[in-house]
Amino acid sequence: MTAILESQEAKNKLQELLNDPKIKNTTVKLVQNTVNDVFNQFYLTRKSILTNMGVGAGVMGTGWYLLPCVTSNTNASVATTTAGAGVFGWNVKRFVNSLFHPPSRNQEQVDLLVSHVTKGDLAQVQNIVGYYLDVNAPNKSDWTPLQAAAYHEHITVLNFLLDAGANVDLADKEERTPLYLAAMNGKSRSTEVLLKAGADINDGGQHGTPLWIAASEGNLESGRLLVRESQMDLNKAHPGARTTPMQAAQRRGHHRFADLLRNAGARDIDAELEAKRQRELALARAREEERIATEIRLGRQARERDEDREINNHLKMTLLRGASSVASAAAPVVVATAPMLCTIQ
């Protein structure tokens, strides 16, 4: 009986959780994201194949059903049907292969894709990606399509690549992510799109974080977008330069960017170091002044002692000279009285 009651209580708690609007919204979003991922990975990367399958089926149907109704030319009907069947069959084969093999990384196609991305040619990008090409493959210069789209701020192409499964945090050999390149080049719209796509804002390779490079280049709009992120580490230092974004902005003369960071709560390390230096200087000056004052006091005391010693010596000499004079004056008197005594006798 107790087990039944506990089971019923657990069911009630589960039902309460499921009825919670927050839980419902989270579940719905999770399902939507999963469906979107499946759609992006399955359909968008095979869009051209599926489109060509449809075209082939349409041509085959036209040759098989419509041409005999319009004309009695059997050869044209057979040729059209055969051509449509060939296109349809070829793309069915490609579609089946795509289910069991990873996306293509054909270097020529990848280079061509990045070239079209750089130009912002969405139609060509869609066409090439539709041939089941790996959208994360780099070109010969080690740039991925997403990096090129972010750097040149082709927003429609950028959104398409993200929908097609491009890795938002994939870096090149120099450890530069798409968000880093967007921040470096001052492309605030690219920065905003990548942040919404969940880019890692604190991903700092050998070149520092996106915020550091934005501060170093003085790209204020990108900086405003970055500092709004609650997970942003405002004080993460560059691994090589060992300077924070605040220091990078100040030393490059980007004072408005430094004010932005200061208002966001970043540490002003240079100001802290200067304040520390001033305190140390003040302490050193105080110590020096105290040393000088001590030396003056000791010197004065020494001079006073010397003066006292000289005075005492002078007094002693004076007293000695006075005593000698008195003694010299008293001796003739004694000698002069001696004859008188002899005469009286």
C-alpha positions in Angstrom: 0.0 0.0 0.0 2.8 2.4 0.9 4.6 1.6 -2.4 1.4 2.4 -4.3 1.0 5.8 -2.5 4.7 6.6 -3.1 4.3 5.7 -6.8 1.2 7.9 -7.1 3.0 10.8 -5.4 5.9 10.5 -7.8 3.4 10.6 -10.7 1.8 13.7 -9.3 5.1 15.4 -8.9 6.1 14.5 -12.5 2.7 15.8 -13.7 3.4 19.1 -11.9 6.8 19.4 -13.5 5.3 18.7 -16.9 2.6 21.4 -16.4 5.2 24.0 -15.4 5.3 26.6 -18.2 9.1 26.9 -18.0 9.6 23.1 -18.3 7.1 23.1 -21.2 9.0 25.9 -23.0 12.3 24.3 -22.5 11.0 21.0 -23.8 9.5 22.6 -26.8 12.7 24.5 -27.6 14.7 21.3 -27.2 12.4 19.4 -29.6 12.5 22.3 -32.1 16.3 22.6 -32.0 16.6 18.8 -32.5 14.2 18.9 -35.5 16.1 21.9 -36.9 19.4 20.1 -36.5 18.1 17.0 -38.2 16.6 19.1 -41.0 19.8 21.1 -41.5 22.0 18.0 -41.5 19.8 15.9 -43.6 18.1 18.3 -46.1 20.2 21.4 -46.6 23.4 19.4 -47.2 21.5 17.2 -49.7 19.3 19.9 -51.2 20.8 19.9 -54.6 20.7 16.0 -54.8 17.0 16.0 -53.8 16.2 18.8 -56.2 17.9 17.0 -59.1 16.0 13.8 -58.1 12.8 15.8 -58.5 13.9 17.3 -61.8 14.7 13.8 -63.1 11.4 12.4 -62.0 9.6 15.4 -63.6 11.4 14.9 -66.9 10.8 11.2 -66.8 7.1 11.8 -66.2 6.9 14.3 -69.0 8.4 11.9 -71.4 6.3 9.0 -70.3 2.9 10.7 -69.9 2.7 14.1 -71.5 4.6 13.7 -74.8 2.5 10.9 -76.1 -0.6 13.0 -75.5 0.9 16.0 -77.4 2.8 14.3 -80.2 3.0 10.8 -81.7 6.8 11.0 -81.8 7.6 7.8 -79.9 11.3 8.3 -80.2 11.1 11.8 -78.5 9.0 10.3 -75.8 11.4 7.4 -75.2 14.5 9.8 -75.2 12.9 12.2 -72.8 11.8 9.4 -70.5 15.3 7.8 -70.6 17.0 11.1 -69.9 14.7 11.8 -67.0 15.3 8.3 -65.7 19.0 8.7 -66.0 19.0 11.9 -64.0 16.7 10.5 -61.4 18.7 7.3 -61.0 22.1 9.1 -60.8 20.8 11.3 -58.0 19.2 8.4 -56.2 22.6 6.8 -56.2 24.2 10.0 -54.9 21.5 10.3 -52.2 22.0 6.7 -51.0 25.8 7.2 -50.9 25.3 10.4 -48.8 23.5 8.4 -46.2 26.5 6.1 -45.6 29.5 8.4 -46.3 30.7 11.6 -44.7 30.3 14.9 -46.6 32.7 15.6 -49.4 35.9 17.6 -48.7 36.9 18.0 -52.4 39.5 20.7 -52.2 38.5 22.4 -55.4 34.9 22.5 -54.4 35.8 23.8 -50.9 38.1 26.6 -52.4 35.3 27.5 -54.8 32.8 27.6 -51.9 35.0 29.9 -49.8 35.5 32.1 -52.9 31.7 32.5 -53.4 31.3 33.1 -49.7 33.9 35.9 -49.8 31.9 37.5 -52.6 28.6 37.1 -50.8 27.1 35.0 -53.6 24.3 33.2 -51.7 22.9 31.3 -54.8 26.3 29.8 -55.7 26.9 29.0 -52.0 23.6 27.2 -51.7 24.3 25.3 -54.9 27.7 24.0 -53.9 26.6 23.2 -50.3 23.6 21.3 -51.8 26.0 18.9 -53.5 26.7 17.4 -50.0 29.9 19.3 -49.4 31.3 19.6 -45.8 30.7 23.2 -44.8 33.4 23.0 -42.1 36.2 22.1 -44.5 38.9 24.8 -44.9 40.3 26.1 -48.1 44.0 26.1 -49.1 44.5 29.2 -47.0 43.0 27.4 -44.0 39.8 29.5 -43.9 36.5 27.9 -43.4 33.4 29.2 -45.2 32.0 30.5 -41.9 35.2 32.4 -41.1 35.0 34.1 -44.6 31.3 35.0 -44.1 31.9 36.5 -40.7 35.0 38.4 -41.7 33.3 40.0 -44.8 30.0 40.4 -43.0 27.8 38.6 -45.6 24.9 38.0 -43.2 22.6 36.0 -45.4 25.4 33.7 -46.3 26.5 33.5 -42.6 23.0 32.5 -41.5 22.7 29.9 -44.3 26.0 28.3 -43.3 25.0 28.2 -39.7 21.7 26.5 -40.7 23.6 24.1 -42.9 25.6 22.8 -39.9 28.7 25.0 -39.8 30.6 24.8 -36.5 30.3 28.3 -34.9 33.5 27.8 -32.9 35.7 26.1 -35.4 39.1 27.8 -35.5 41.9 27.8 -38.1 45.5 26.7 -37.5 46.2 30.1 -35.9 43.3 29.4 -33.4 41.2 32.3 -34.7 37.4 31.6 -34.5 34.8 33.2 -36.7 33.8 35.4 -33.8 37.4 36.5 -33.3 37.7 37.5 -37.0 34.4 39.4 -36.9 35.5 41.3 -33.8 39.0 42.0 -35.3 37.5 43.4 -38.5 34.8 45.5 -36.6 31.9 43.5 -38.2 29.3 44.1 -35.5 26.4 42.4 -37.4 28.5 39.3 -37.8 29.4 39.5 -34.2 25.7 39.7 -33.2 24.7 36.7 -35.4 27.5 34.5 -34.0 26.7 35.4 -30.4 23.1 34.5 -31.0 24.3 31.2 -32.5 26.1 30.4 -29.2 29.7 31.3 -30.1 32.2 30.9 -27.2 32.9 34.5 -26.1 35.9 33.5 -24.0 37.6 31.2 -26.5 41.1 32.7 -26.5 43.8 31.0 -28.5 47.3 32.4 -29.0 45.8 35.7 -30.3 43.6 36.4 -27.3 39.9 36.6 -26.9 37.5 38.3 -29.3 37.1 41.1 -26.7 40.8 41.6 -26.5 41.2 42.0 -30.3 38.2 44.3 -30.4 39.8 46.5 -27.7 43.2 46.4 -29.4 41.6 47.5 -32.7 39.2 50.0 -31.1 36.1 48.3 -32.6 33.6 49.9 -30.3 30.3 48.4 -31.7 31.6 44.9 -31.5 32.9 45.6 -28.0 29.4 46.8 -26.9 27.9 43.5 -28.1 30.6 41.4 -26.3 30.5 43.1 -22.9 26.7 42.6 -22.7 27.2 38.8 -22.5 26.9 37.7 -18.9 29.6 35.1 -19.3 32.2 37.5 -20.7 35.5 37.5 -18.9 36.4 41.2 -19.0 39.8 40.7 -17.6 41.2 37.7 -19.5 44.7 38.5 -20.5 46.4 37.9 -23.9 48.6 34.8 -23.5 51.5 36.4 -25.3 51.3 40.1 -24.6 50.0 39.4 -21.0 47.7 42.4 -21.2 44.0 42.6 -20.5 41.5 44.2 -22.9 41.5 47.3 -20.8 45.3 47.6 -21.1 45.2 46.9 -24.8 42.6 49.7 -25.3 44.5 52.2 -23.2 47.9 51.5 -24.7 46.5 51.8 -28.2 44.8 55.1 -27.4 41.2 53.8 -27.6 39.9 55.7 -24.6 36.2 55.3 -25.5 36.7 51.5 -25.5 38.5 51.8 -22.2 35.6 53.7 -20.8 33.2 51.0 -22.1 35.2 48.3 -20.3 35.5 50.4 -17.1 31.7 51.0 -17.0 31.1 47.3 -17.5 33.2 46.5 -14.4 36.6 45.6 -15.9 39.7 46.1 -13.8 41.9 49.1 -14.7 45.2 47.3 -14.0 47.4 50.1 -15.3 45.6 52.6 -13.0 46.1 50.1 -10.1 49.8 49.7 -10.9 50.2 53.5 -11.2 48.4 54.0 -7.8 50.7 51.3 -6.3 53.8 53.1 -7.8 52.7 56.4 -6.4 52.1 54.9 -3.0 55.6 53.3 -3.1 57.1 56.6 -4.2 55.3 58.5 -1.4 56.5 55.9 1.1 60.0 56.2 -0.2 59.9 60.0 0.0 58.6 59.8 3.5 61.4 57.4 4.4 64.0 59.6 2.8 62.6 62.7 4.5 62.7 60.8 7.8 66.3 59.8 7.2 67.3 63.3 6.3 65.5 64.7 9.4 67.2 62.1 11.5 70.6 63.0 10.1 69.9 66.7 10.7 68.9 66.0 14.2 71.9 63.8 14.9 74.2 66.4 13.3 72.7 69.2 15.4 73.1 67.1 18.5 76.7 66.3 17.5 77.5 70.0 16.9 75.9 70.9 20.2 78.1 68.4 22.0 81.2 69.7 20.2 80.2 73.3 21.2 79.7 72.2 24.8 83.0 70.5 24.8 84.8 73.5 23.4 83.1 75.8 25.9 84.1 73.5 28.8 87.7 73.3 27.5 87.8 77.1 27.2 86.5 77.5 30.7 89.1 75.0 32.0 91.9 76.8 30.2 90.7 80.2 31.5 90.6 78.8 35.1 94.0 77.4 34.7 95.5 80.6 33.4 93.8 82.5 36.2 95.3 80.2 38.9 98.8 80.5 37.4 98.6 84.3 37.5 97.5 84.3 41.1 100.4 82.0 42.1 102.9 84.2 40.2 101.8 87.4 42.0 101.9 85.8 45.5 105.7 84.6 45.3 107.5 88.1 45.4 105.5 89.2 48.5 106.9 86.3 50.5 110.5 86.9 49.4 110.2 90.7 50.1 109.1 90.1 53.7 112.1 87.9 54.6 114.8 90.8 55.1 112.4 92.7 57.3 112.1 89.8 59.6 115.9 89.6 59.8 116.4 93.3 60.7 113.9 93.3 63.5 115.7 90.5 65.2 
